[in-house]
Amino acid sequence: MPVGNLLFVLHAHLPFIRHPEDPFFLEENWLVEAMTETYIPILHRLERLADEGIAARLTMTWSPPLCEMLADPMLQDRYRQRIARLLVLAEQEVHAKALSPFAAAAVMYRDHFRFCLAQMERWGGNLLKWVCHLRDRGVLEPITCTATHGFLPLMHTREARRAQIQIAAANYARHFGEPPRGIWLAECGYVPGVEDLLAEAGIRYFFLDTHGLYFGEPRPRYGVYAPCFTPNGTAAFARDPESSRSVWSSECGYPGDPSYREFYRDLGYDGDYGWVKDFLHPDGVRRHTGLKYHRITGKVALHEKAPYEPAPAFAKAMEHAEHFHYHRVEQCRWLGGLIEREPLIVCPYDAELFGHWWYEGPQFLESVFRACHAHGQLVPVTGTGYLDANPVHQVVQPTASSWGDAGYNGVWLNPGNDWIYRHLHAAELRMREAARRFPAATGDLRRALDQMARELLLAQSSDWAFIITTNTTVPYAVRRTKDHINRFTALYEQIMGNRLDTRTLADIAWRDTIFPEIDYRVYGE
């Protein structure tokens, strides 16, 4: 008999990176890597489970910027071109490594690149069609996210928060043909009052980090092992810390196993330069290609890593899935005795962990669902499915929280990135001012106001503040923030000064094409 329910949530998101002015823009590789190593493998495994009649249920965010990129014909063509180039390299690698310990990995990469191109052909280049197919088969519930992954707690006006939610809902409806039922608040960033904006958009549920619900008022009777309704009836699910540690922890998490593929050692650095240079970025700098031939091995230097063996690594992922399943069953048995009901274990993760960072991660997910099916003790559920089956819950007012380091706003507001917010907050006020001054604009004025809204939304992406904090591609994040604020300001001054330059507007619109359905008036309501 079932002893509990399992809600797997994968958050798939990338910032909107589209540079038509540069056919080899480096950061566009983030999308290529995520599609190849995460999205395609996960969708493929879900479809295989559905074909076999195994009751997989996965809730997965498809953020609006990610949807816009996946549906963009230019980026689809660039994806095909880049994978086709990597396939040429992989074909050469199969022959070059045929008699080496790396032979199986070389064949694996070649076959996977072929498969990715075949899936692009099957779905007309748009993976969202595959998502809709799996949704219609009942194995995948896609949900939305704030429009540009904007971090709601640090926004200055209610109108800005509302726009992030309303625009996200409209974008979801355009891509999926129906309104969203759930939402991932960017970085699980929550402050009281957000639930009213979600209800206005028709959204039934959202996710919190553990302390966002634990410290609610009143304290939740079942902890995080059942959702709670906020005072207006919107449901809040909270993360289970125990299952999170099994995957996230750098000390005891599964992805650190010695058998798994080593992320940081790559053919782009290891290969003879003459061999790999034609497959690198045109600037010729050595970078990751995605062909990685070594395993984690242990705490040894990078040059001492042992050869990667795919078969044992994927077998280890199956073993870890059984271990994960066993401990969730034991956890549910123990919790069930305490709370006297079947507990719900909520397991949210960044989607890119599965495949991109942890190459065997999609196999782990598939094997967890297989274990649930084989043993019948854990029931996989989606957010909507669980609420439909369990309509009565405690009413709790959650507390302000995020799932960032230390649990609040410090990742996105600190001495390294605090300069961003004076510009964002001024732009929020100006956007509200313009929307109220021109409540029924048409023609070029309407297009300019819509573009102002796009620039504000893109500047609000939490990715830029996050990148600055983590000190990764900082110049790009700073450039993007400044570019969008400058474009916004130029349009604002032209509109307010009644001197709109249509050539400038056309150039900006050509670069930043996100949200063709946008309506600037959302900021004036």
C-alpha positions, -999 to +999 in steps of 0.1 A: +000+000+000+012+035-006+028+053+023+033+087+008+034+109-023+064+122-042+063+156-060+094+161-082+098+197-094+124+207-119+130+244-125+141+249-161+153+285-168+179+305-187+181+342-192+169+356-225+201+355-246+196+362-283+221+382-303+212+384-340+241+407-345+266+380-338+262+345-354+286+330-328+276+347-296+293+328-268+266+329-241+241+313-265+260+281-258+241+280-224+210+271-243+228+246-266+242+228-235+209+228-216+189+215-246+215+188-253+223+176-219+192+183-199+159+190-217+162+164-245+174+136-222+146+143-196+118+145-222+131+114-239+131+094-206+096+106-197+083+095-231+099+061-227+083+057-193+049+067-207+053+042-236+059+014-211+029+024-190+049+035-160+032+062-140+058+090-140+046+124-129+069+154-131+062+190-125+086+212-145+090+249-149+095+263-184+103+299-177+091+325-202+126+335-214+134+298-220+101+293-239+108+323-261+143+310-269+131+274-276+104+287-300+128+312-318+135+301-354+169+318-354+181+301-322+167+267-334+188+270-366+218+280-346+213+250-323+212+226-353+243+241-368+263+238-335+252+203-328+260+193-364+295+207-359+299+188-327+287+156-345+315+160-370+339+162-341+323+132-324+325+111-355+362+118-357+366+110-320+349+076-324+377+066-349+405+083-329+396+066-296+384+032-309+413+013-292+415+034-260+397+034-227+376+063-240+360+044-268+326+038-252+322+075-242+331+086-277+304+064-292+279+076-266+285+113-276+282+105-313+249+087-308+235+114-285+243+142-310+226+122-337+196+117-314+194+154-306+193+163-342+166+137-349+144+151-321+148+186-335+136+173-369+108+153-352+094+183-334+100+209-361+128+225-341+106+234-312+110+212-281+079+229-265+058+207-288+073+177-271+065+192-237+029+196-248+028+161-261+040+147-227+015+170-209-013+156-229-001+121-220-003+130-184+033+125-174+045+161-173+029+192-159+045+223-172+043+254-150+054+290-155+078+314-137+079+351-132+082+368-167+120+373-168+129+354-136+124+387-118+130+385-080+098+398-066+109+407-030+133+434-043+108+451-067+097+486-056+061+487-068+031+464-068+026+471-105+061+457-113+054+425-094+020+422-110+034+427-145+060+399-139+031+375-132+005+387-157+030+387-186+043+353-176+007+339-176+000+354-210+032+340-224+025+306-211-009+306-227+006+315-260+031+286-259+010+259-242-025+269-253-040+271-218-034+292-187-008+281-162-020+263-130+013+266-111+042+290-109+078+289-098+085+323-081+121+331-092+145+319-066+114+309-045+114+347-037+082+353-017+068+382+003+033+384+017+008+397-008+023+379-038-005+353-035-031+380-043-013+387-076-011+350-084-048+345-077-056+374-100-037+356-128-057+324-121-027+305-107-035+278-082-001+271-065+035+280-060+066+268-042+085+280-012+117+270+006+113+251+038+114+281+062+089+301+041+062+277+054+077+265+087+078+301+100+043+309+087+014+321+109+000+298+123+027+272+122+018+245+097+004+215+115+020+190+090+052+210+085+063+209+049+047+175+043+014+189+031+007+221+012-011+249+029-035+274+015-027+311+018-055+332+031-069+338-004-069+301-013-037+299-034-017+268-024+019+268-012+042+237-014+074+238+005+107+220+000+116+188+020+151+194+033+160+157+037+155+147+001+172+179-011+204+170+008+206+136-010+211+154-043+224+189-035+250+182-008+286+185-019+296+162+009+270+134+008+250+140-024+248+114-052+264+136-079+298+135-062+302+097-067+336+087-082+319+068-110+301+098-125+314+120-153+337+148-144+323+181-155+355+202-155+377+181-177+368+185-214+382+177-248+382+214-255+411+217-231+426+182-233+426+177-271+455+187-294+447+223-304+450+215-341+424+187-336+398+208-317+403+244-329+378+241-358+351+232-333+358+260-308+344+295-309+359+316-337+380+335-312+400+302-309+400+302-271+398+267-255+365+261-239+341+233-231+328+212-261+306+188-241+329+158-249+342+148-215+362+116-211+370+114-174+351+105-142+351+122-109+375+095-095+379+111-061+397+139-045+426+140-069+440+166-092+422+172-125+450+157-146+448+125-125+411+117-132+404+082-145+387+074-178+349+077-178+330+045-183+293+052-192+279+018-184+290+016-147+281+053-143+246+048-154+243+016-134+254+037-104+226+062-111+201+033-110+215+022-077+213+057-063+177+059-074+168+028-055+186+042-025+167+075-028+134+056-032+141+034-002+149+063+021+118+083+010+097+053+018+112+050+052+108+088+057+072+086+048+066+057+072+081+076+100+063+109+091+030+091+086+031+079+122+037+114+134+011+134+113-014+105+109-018+110+071+002+102+040+030+127+038+039+146+006+076+148-002+084+179-023+116+176-042+125+208-061+158+211-081+172+232-109+166+212-140+201+218-153+215+198-124+201+167-142+223+161-173+243+193-175+261+192-142+252+156-132+254+138-165+237+107-153+209+127-135+182+119-162+188+082-156+184+088-119+150+105-124+138+077-147+150+050-122+132+067-093+099+066-112+106+030-121+112+022-084+079+039-075+061+018-101+077-014-091+072-011-053+039+008-052+048+026-019+055+061-032+029+077-055+044+103-080+021+133-082+020+167-099+011+199-082-024+200-098-029+163-094-023+164-056-045+194-051-073+178-070-071+146-050-066+165-017-088+196-017-087+204+021-057+220+037-047+243+066-047+280+060-013+296+067+002+330+060+038+322+047+067+344+056+092+362+034+118+339+021+139+326-008+159+294-015+191+314-020+221+312+003+210+320+039+174+319+028+165+355+021+177+383-003+214+384+002+224+368-031+205+394-051+212+424-029+247+429-016+276+454-019+286+439-053+253+444-070+233+469-050+239+496-076+214+479-099+183+487-079+184+525-079+180+521-117+154+494-116+133+512-091+134+544-111+124+525-142+095+509-124+081+543-115+087+557-150+070+527-166+040+532-143+039+569-151+040+563-189+014+536-188-010+558-169-003+589-191-010+570-223-038+545-214-049+539-250-018+543-272-017+531-308+008+529-337+044+538-330+036+551-296+021+517-286+051+498-300+075+521-281+056+516-248+055+479-253+092+479-259+098+500-228+081+472-208+103+446-225+134+465-216+124+469-180+115+432-177+148+421-192+167+444-168+149+429-139+161+394-146+176+380-114+203+363-134+223+394-137+225+401-100+232+364-094+261+363-119+276+394-103+274+378-068+289+345-080+316+363-100+312+342-132+305+361-164+303+394-146+311+418-176+282+402-196+258+406-167+268+442-161+265+450-198+231+434-201+218+454-171+231+487-184+220+480-220+184+474-210+182+504-186+198+526-213+173+514-239+145+519-215+156+554-206+161+564-242+125+553-251+111+570-220+127+603-228+117+602-265+080+594-255+078+620-228+095+646-251+072+637-280+102+630-302+100+593-309+128+580-332+113+551-351+147+539-364+159+536-328+127+518-319+131+494-348+167+486-339+158+479-302+128+458-312+150+437-336+174+429-307+150+422-279+121+403-294+108+387-262+070+387-255+054+396-288+020+394-270+030+421-244+006+448-234+023+478-216-010+487-199-005+460-173+017+486-156-010+511-154-038+490-139 
